[in-house]
C-alpha cells in the first residue's frame, strides 16, 4: 500500500512528488504518480507543440524543480542565458526549450519516471470502514493508498462553441489530430487569448491566417497579479469568505486576466499584421457550415469568413464540471459549493466529506482555485499547493494510523 498516490503527471504532479520526498516523512516506495501518458509532462509538451509556444509566461523561478534558482543556474552552466527572455518591468522568462530541457534534467536526475505508473484512474472508493484508506481502480489494475492527491488538468475537455459542433474542417488546437504544420490555403484561428495569438502568429509564417476575436485584444504580463503568489494576500483576500462560496468563486474569476496576451507576444502579432501576413478581425460567429471543401463562418454582424480550415483556440471546459470529478465526488460523498467548487480545508487542501468526516482526498491545480487563488492552475500554484500538501499529508497519515 502506498502512503500517497498522485493522480496526474503534469507540472503539478511532477513538482509535488519531489516536495513530498524532500519535505515530508515519505520515502520513494511510499509514493507514485498515476498518469496514462508515456512520460511525465506529456500533455503539457503536446499542447505547447500544437500552438507552437516558444516562451513561458511565468518567470524563471517558476519551473518543475524545487530549487528556486535551479533553472537560472542550469541556463548559466550551459551558456544559454539568451533563453532567459527579458520582459520590461518584470523578471526574465524562460524559452519553452529551456523550460523543457531543465524539466528533463530534473526528471532524469531525480529518477522521477521510476515513480510513474502508466494507467488511467477510472474510479476511487473508500475501503469499507475507512481504516485502510482508498482503492483506485485503473485500466491497469487496482492501487491501494492511504491518501490521494488530485493533480489533474482539464482532461481533454476543451471548450467548443455550439456553432462548431459536427462541422467538417473545424478542429480545436489541442485535439489529438490537429497538425499546425499542415499546409493550407488559408486558416481562421478563433480566439483572443495567448494560445490564439501564438498559433496565429506562427501559422502566418507559412500560410494566410485570419485571427477572429470577439473582443479587442488586450495585453497583460501575467495571468493574475503576482500578489496572488503570496499566502498572506490569498488568505486576506480570498479566505475571508466561506469555503466553496460564490464570493470565493467570483474573487478568483475577477482576479484572472483571462483572454489576455503578454505584451511581447501582442507586439509580435501586431507587427505581423502590419506586414500584411496576418489579418485580425473582430466578430461573433452565428453559424458555420462546410461548403465545397471550405468552412464558411457567418458572423453576427452579417459578415462572413471562408477558409480551408478553422482552428479553435477557445480554452477549456470548467474543471469543476469534469465527469471524473463529478463521479469521484459522488462515490466518496465529497462536499461541493458554488458551481461545483470543491470545498477544501484551507490549511491542508483536503476535500471535505459531506458527513463532516475526514477525507483522504487532497487537491492541487485548477481544482484548488477556491483555496490557492487565481494562479492555482499555474506553475506558481503548484508551489503554493505543495507548501501545504507537504505538511498536511504526513500528518493525515499519522493521524489515520493512530486512529486505527
C-alpha positions as CSV (number, residue, x, y, z in Angstrom):
1,X,0.0,0.0,0.0
2,X,1.2,3.5,-0.9
3,X,1.0,6.3,1.6
4,X,0.2,8.8,-1.2
5,X,-0.8,8.4,-4.8
6,X,-0.8,11.5,-7.1
7,X,-3.2,11.4,-10.0
8,X,-1.8,13.4,-12.8
9,X,1.7,13.6,-14.2
10,X,1.8,17.2,-15.4
11,X,3.6,20.1,-13.9
12,X,1.7,19.8,-10.6
13,X,2.2,16.1,-10.1
14,X,5.9,16.2,-11.1
15,X,6.6,19.1,-8.7
16,X,4.6,17.8,-5.8
17,X,6.2,14.3,-5.7
18,X,9.6,16.0,-5.2
19,X,8.3,18.1,-2.4
20,X,6.7,15.1,-0.7
21,X,10.1,13.2,-0.8
22,X,12.1,16.2,0.3
23,X,9.9,17.9,2.9
24,X,7.6,15.2,4.2
25,X,8.1,12.0,6.1
26,X,7.8,9.8,3.0
27,X,10.2,7.5,1.1
28,X,10.2,6.6,-2.7
29,X,8.3,3.4,-2.0
30,X,5.6,5.3,-0.3
31,X,4.5,7.4,-3.3
32,X,3.7,7.1,-7.0
33,X,2.3,9.2,-9.9
34,X,-0.6,7.7,-11.9
35,X,-0.8,9.1,-15.4
36,X,-1.8,7.4,-18.7
37,X,0.9,9.1,-20.8
38,X,4.3,7.6,-21.8
39,X,6.2,10.3,-19.9
40,X,5.8,12.9,-17.4
41,X,4.6,16.4,-18.7
42,X,3.5,14.7,-21.9
43,X,0.2,16.6,-22.1
44,X,1.9,19.9,-21.5
45,X,4.5,19.2,-24.2
46,X,1.8,18.2,-26.7
47,X,-0.2,21.4,-26.1
48,X,2.8,23.6,-26.3
49,X,3.8,22.0,-29.7
50,X,0.2,22.3,-31.0
51,X,0.1,26.1,-30.5
52,X,3.8,26.4,-31.4
53,X,4.5,28.0,-28.0
54,X,8.1,29.4,-27.9
55,X,8.3,31.0,-24.4
56,X,6.7,30.8,-21.0
57,X,4.5,33.5,-19.4
58,X,5.8,32.6,-15.9
59,X,9.2,33.9,-14.6
60,X,12.4,31.9,-14.4
61,X,11.8,30.9,-10.8
62,X,8.7,29.0,-11.7
63,X,9.6,25.6,-13.0
64,X,9.3,21.9,-12.0
65,X,12.4,21.8,-9.9
66,X,12.4,22.5,-6.1
67,X,15.4,24.9,-6.1
68,X,14.0,28.4,-6.9
69,X,17.1,29.4,-8.9
70,X,17.7,26.0,-10.4
71,X,16.6,26.8,-13.9
72,X,18.8,30.0,-13.9
73,X,21.8,28.0,-12.7
74,X,21.1,25.4,-15.4
75,X,21.0,28.1,-18.1
76,X,24.2,29.7,-16.9
77,X,26.1,26.3,-16.7
78,X,25.1,25.6,-20.3
79,X,25.8,29.1,-21.6
80,X,22.2,29.5,-22.8
81,X,21.3,32.7,-20.8
82,X,19.9,34.1,-24.0
83,X,17.0,31.7,-23.4
84,X,16.0,33.8,-20.3
85,X,14.0,36.4,-22.1
86,X,13.7,40.0,-20.9
87,X,10.3,41.5,-20.1
88,X,10.1,45.2,-19.4
89,X,9.3,45.8,-15.7
90,X,9.1,42.1,-15.0
91,X,11.6,39.3,-14.2
92,X,13.1,37.2,-17.1
93,X,11.1,34.3,-18.5
94,X,12.4,31.1,-20.0
95,X,12.0,30.0,-23.5
96,X,10.0,26.8,-23.9
97,X,13.1,24.8,-25.0
98,X,15.0,25.9,-21.8
99,X,11.9,25.2,-19.6
100,X,11.6,21.6,-21.0
101,X,15.3,21.0,-21.1
102,X,15.5,21.8,-17.4
103,X,12.4,19.7,-16.7
104,X,14.0,16.7,-18.4
105,X,17.2,17.3,-16.4
106,X,15.2,17.3,-13.1
107,X,13.2,14.3,-14.0
108,X,16.3,12.3,-15.0
109,X,18.5,13.4,-12.1
110,X,15.8,12.5,-9.6
111,X,14.7,9.4,-11.5
112,X,11.1,10.5,-11.3
113,X,10.0,8.3,-14.2
114,X,10.6,5.3,-12.0
115,X,7.8,6.7,-9.8
116,X,5.4,7.0,-12.7
117,X,2.8,4.3,-13.2
118,X,1.2,4.5,-16.7
119,X,-2.5,4.0,-16.1
120,X,-5.8,5.8,-16.2
121,X,-7.7,6.1,-12.9
122,X,-11.3,5.1,-13.5
123,X,-12.8,5.3,-10.0
124,X,-11.8,5.7,-6.4
125,X,-13.6,4.2,-3.4
126,X,-13.1,4.1,0.3
127,X,-12.3,0.8,1.9
128,X,-15.2,-0.3,4.0
129,X,-14.8,1.2,7.5
130,X,-12.3,3.7,6.2
131,X,-9.5,2.0,8.1
132,X,-7.3,1.2,5.1
133,X,-7.6,4.3,3.0
134,X,-8.6,4.2,-0.7
135,X,-8.7,1.8,-3.6
136,X,-8.1,3.3,-7.1
137,X,-9.4,1.2,-9.9
138,X,-7.4,1.8,-13.1
139,X,-7.1,0.3,-16.5
140,X,-4.0,-1.5,-15.2
141,X,-5.3,-3.0,-12.0
142,X,-6.1,-1.6,-8.6
143,X,-3.9,0.6,-6.4
144,X,-4.3,0.9,-2.6
145,X,-3.2,4.0,-0.8
146,X,-3.8,5.9,2.4
147,X,-4.1,9.3,0.7
148,X,-4.6,10.5,-2.8
149,X,-3.9,13.9,-4.4
150,X,-5.8,15.0,-7.5
151,X,-3.3,16.9,-9.6
152,X,-5.4,16.7,-12.8
153,X,-5.8,19.1,-15.7
154,X,-8.9,19.6,-17.8
155,X,-8.7,16.0,-19.2
156,X,-9.1,16.8,-22.9
157,X,-12.3,18.8,-22.3
158,X,-11.8,21.8,-24.5
159,X,-14.5,24.5,-25.0
160,X,-16.0,24.2,-28.4
161,X,-18.8,26.8,-29.2
162,X,-22.2,25.3,-30.2
163,X,-21.9,26.7,-33.7
164,X,-18.7,24.5,-34.3
165,X,-20.4,21.2,-33.5
166,X,-20.1,18.5,-36.2
167,X,-18.8,20.8,-38.9
168,X,-16.1,19.3,-41.1
169,X,-12.9,21.4,-41.3
170,X,-13.2,22.8,-37.7
171,X,-10.7,21.5,-35.1
172,X,-9.6,22.6,-31.7
173,X,-5.9,23.4,-31.4
174,X,-5.5,20.7,-28.7
175,X,-7.3,17.9,-30.5
176,X,-5.1,14.9,-30.9
177,X,-5.3,15.1,-34.7
178,X,-4.5,18.7,-35.1
179,X,-1.3,19.4,-37.1
180,X,-0.1,23.0,-37.0
181,X,2.3,22.3,-39.8
182,X,-0.3,21.1,-42.3
183,X,-0.2,23.3,-45.4
184,X,-3.5,25.1,-46.2
185,X,-4.6,27.9,-48.5
186,X,-6.0,29.8,-45.5
187,X,-6.7,29.3,-41.8
188,X,-9.0,31.1,-39.5
189,X,-8.0,31.0,-35.8
190,X,-10.8,31.7,-33.4
191,X,-9.9,33.1,-30.0
192,X,-8.5,36.2,-28.3
193,X,-6.0,34.9,-25.8
194,X,-2.4,33.8,-25.6
195,X,-2.9,30.4,-27.3
196,X,-4.8,32.0,-30.2
197,X,-2.1,34.7,-30.6
198,X,0.8,32.2,-30.5
199,X,-0.9,30.0,-33.1
200,X,-1.9,32.7,-35.5
201,X,1.5,34.4,-35.3
202,X,3.3,31.1,-36.1
203,X,0.9,29.9,-38.8
204,X,1.3,33.2,-40.6
205,X,4.9,32.4,-41.3
206,X,3.7,29.9,-44.0
207,X,0.1,30.5,-45.0
208,X,-2.5,33.3,-44.9
209,X,-4.2,33.5,-41.5
210,X,-7.1,35.4,-40.0
211,X,-7.4,35.8,-36.3
212,X,-11.1,36.1,-35.3
213,X,-11.6,37.5,-31.9
214,X,-14.8,38.5,-30.0
215,X,-13.2,41.5,-28.3
216,X,-10.3,44.0,-28.6
217,X,-7.0,42.3,-28.0
218,X,-5.8,43.1,-24.5
219,X,-2.3,42.7,-23.0
220,X,-1.3,41.6,-19.5
221,X,2.1,40.4,-18.4
222,X,0.8,37.7,-16.1
223,X,-2.4,35.7,-15.7
224,X,-3.1,37.4,-12.4
225,X,-1.5,40.0,-10.2
226,X,1.8,38.5,-8.8
227,X,0.5,39.4,-5.3
228,X,-1.7,36.2,-5.6
229,X,1.5,34.1,-5.2
230,X,1.7,35.3,-1.6
231,X,-0.2,33.3,1.0
232,X,-0.8,36.4,3.2
233,X,-2.6,38.0,0.2
234,X,-4.5,34.9,-0.6
235,X,-5.7,34.5,3.0
236,X,-6.7,38.1,3.5
237,X,-8.5,38.5,0.1
238,X,-9.9,35.0,-0.5
239,X,-10.1,33.1,2.7
240,X,-12.2,35.9,4.3
241,X,-15.1,34.3,2.5
242,X,-16.6,30.8,3.3
243,X,-15.0,27.8,1.5
244,X,-16.8,26.9,-1.7
245,X,-18.8,30.1,-1.7
246,X,-19.9,32.2,-4.6
247,X,-17.9,35.0,-3.2
248,X,-14.7,33.0,-3.4
249,X,-15.5,31.9,-7.0
250,X,-16.1,35.5,-8.1
251,X,-12.9,36.7,-6.4
252,X,-10.9,34.2,-8.4
253,X,-12.7,34.9,-11.7
254,X,-12.3,38.7,-11.3
255,X,-8.6,38.4,-10.4
256,X,-7.7,36.3,-13.5
257,X,-6.5,38.1,-16.7
258,X,-8.3,35.6,-18.9
259,X,-8.2,36.1,-22.7
260,X,-5.2,38.4,-22.5
261,X,-1.9,38.3,-24.3
262,X,1.6,39.0,-23.0
263,X,2.8,42.4,-24.3
264,X,5.8,41.0,-26.1
265,X,3.6,38.5,-28.0
266,X,1.0,41.1,-28.8
267,X,3.7,43.3,-30.2
268,X,4.8,40.5,-32.5
269,X,1.3,39.8,-33.5
270,X,0.6,43.4,-34.4
271,X,3.9,43.6,-36.3
272,X,2.9,40.5,-38.3
273,X,-0.5,42.1,-39.1
274,X,1.2,45.4,-40.1
275,X,3.4,43.5,-42.5
276,X,0.3,42.1,-44.2
277,X,1.0,38.5,-43.2
278,X,-2.0,38.2,-40.8
279,X,-5.5,39.7,-40.6
280,X,-7.1,40.5,-37.3
281,X,-10.9,40.7,-37.3
282,X,-13.5,41.2,-34.6
283,X,-16.8,39.4,-34.6
284,X,-19.0,36.7,-33.0
285,X,-19.8,33.7,-35.1
286,X,-23.5,33.0,-35.6
287,X,-23.2,29.7,-37.6
288,X,-20.7,27.6,-39.5
289,X,-21.0,25.1,-42.4
290,X,-18.8,23.2,-44.7
291,X,-19.2,24.2,-48.3
292,X,-17.2,23.0,-51.3
293,X,-14.2,22.0,-49.2
294,X,-14.1,25.2,-47.3
295,X,-15.6,26.3,-43.9
296,X,-17.8,29.3,-44.1
297,X,-18.4,31.3,-40.9
298,X,-21.5,33.6,-40.8
299,X,-20.9,36.5,-38.3
300,X,-23.4,38.1,-36.1
301,X,-22.8,41.5,-37.8
302,X,-23.7,40.0,-41.1
303,X,-20.2,39.5,-42.4
304,X,-18.7,36.1,-43.3
305,X,-15.3,34.4,-43.5
306,X,-14.3,31.4,-45.5
307,X,-11.1,29.3,-45.1
308,X,-9.7,25.8,-45.7
309,X,-9.8,25.2,-42.0
310,X,-10.9,26.8,-38.8
311,X,-8.9,26.2,-35.6
312,X,-10.5,26.9,-32.2
313,X,-8.3,28.3,-29.5
314,X,-11.2,28.8,-27.2
315,X,-10.0,27.4,-23.9
316,X,-11.2,24.7,-21.6
317,X,-14.4,23.5,-20.1
318,X,-14.6,24.2,-16.3
319,X,-12.5,21.5,-14.5
320,X,-15.1,21.6,-11.7
321,X,-17.6,20.0,-14.1
322,X,-15.2,17.3,-15.3
323,X,-17.1,13.9,-15.4
324,X,-14.3,12.3,-13.4
325,X,-14.6,15.0,-10.7
326,X,-18.4,14.5,-10.6
327,X,-18.0,10.8,-10.3
328,X,-15.4,11.0,-7.6
329,X,-17.4,13.5,-5.5
330,X,-20.5,11.2,-5.8
331,X,-18.6,8.0,-5.0
332,X,-16.8,9.4,-1.9
333,X,-19.6,11.9,-0.8
334,X,-17.3,14.9,-1.1
335,X,-18.8,18.3,-0.5
336,X,-19.1,20.9,-3.3
337,X,-20.0,24.5,-3.4
338,X,-20.9,27.1,-5.9
339,X,-20.7,25.8,-9.5
340,X,-19.2,22.6,-8.3
341,X,-16.3,24.2,-6.5
342,X,-14.7,21.6,-4.2
343,X,-14.9,22.6,-0.5
344,X,-11.4,22.2,0.8
345,X,-9.8,22.7,4.1
346,X,-7.8,25.9,3.8
347,X,-4.9,24.6,5.8
348,X,-4.5,21.1,4.3
349,X,-6.2,21.2,0.9
350,X,-8.1,18.1,1.9
351,X,-11.5,17.8,0.2
352,X,-14.2,17.8,2.9
353,X,-16.8,15.0,3.1
354,X,-20.5,15.7,3.2
355,X,-20.9,14.0,6.5
356,X,-18.1,16.0,8.1
357,X,-15.8,13.0,8.3
358,X,-12.1,13.1,7.5
359,X,-11.3,12.8,3.8
360,X,-8.2,11.2,2.3
361,X,-8.5,13.1,-0.9
362,X,-6.3,16.2,-1.5
363,X,-6.2,18.6,-4.4
364,X,-3.7,20.6,-6.4
365,X,-4.1,22.5,-9.7
366,X,-7.2,24.3,-11.0
367,X,-9.4,22.3,-8.7
368,X,-7.8,24.1,-5.8
369,X,-8.6,27.6,-7.0
370,X,-11.0,28.1,-4.1
371,X,-8.1,27.9,-1.7
372,X,-4.9,28.7,-3.7
373,X,-6.5,31.5,-5.8
374,X,-6.4,32.6,-9.4
375,X,-2.9,31.2,-10.1
376,X,-3.9,27.7,-8.7
377,X,-3.5,26.1,-12.1
378,X,-0.2,27.7,-13.0
379,X,3.4,26.7,-12.0
380,X,3.2,29.2,-9.1
381,X,0.1,27.5,-7.9
382,X,1.9,24.1,-7.9
383,X,4.4,25.6,-5.5
384,X,1.8,27.1,-3.2
385,X,-0.3,24.0,-3.1
386,X,2.8,21.9,-2.3
387,X,3.6,24.2,0.6
388,X,0.5,22.9,2.3
389,X,0.3,19.4,1.0
390,X,3.9,18.6,2.1
391,X,2.9,19.5,5.6
392,X,-0.6,18.1,5.7
393,X,-0.3,14.7,4.0
394,X,2.2,13.1,6.5
395,X,0.0,14.5,9.4
396,X,-3.1,12.9,7.9
397,X,-1.2,9.6,7.5
398,X,0.0,9.6,11.1
399,X,-3.5,10.5,12.4
400,X,-5.0,7.7,10.4
401,X,-2.5,5.2,11.8
402,X,-3.1,6.5,15.3
403,X,-6.8,6.3,15.0
404,X,-6.6,2.7,13.8
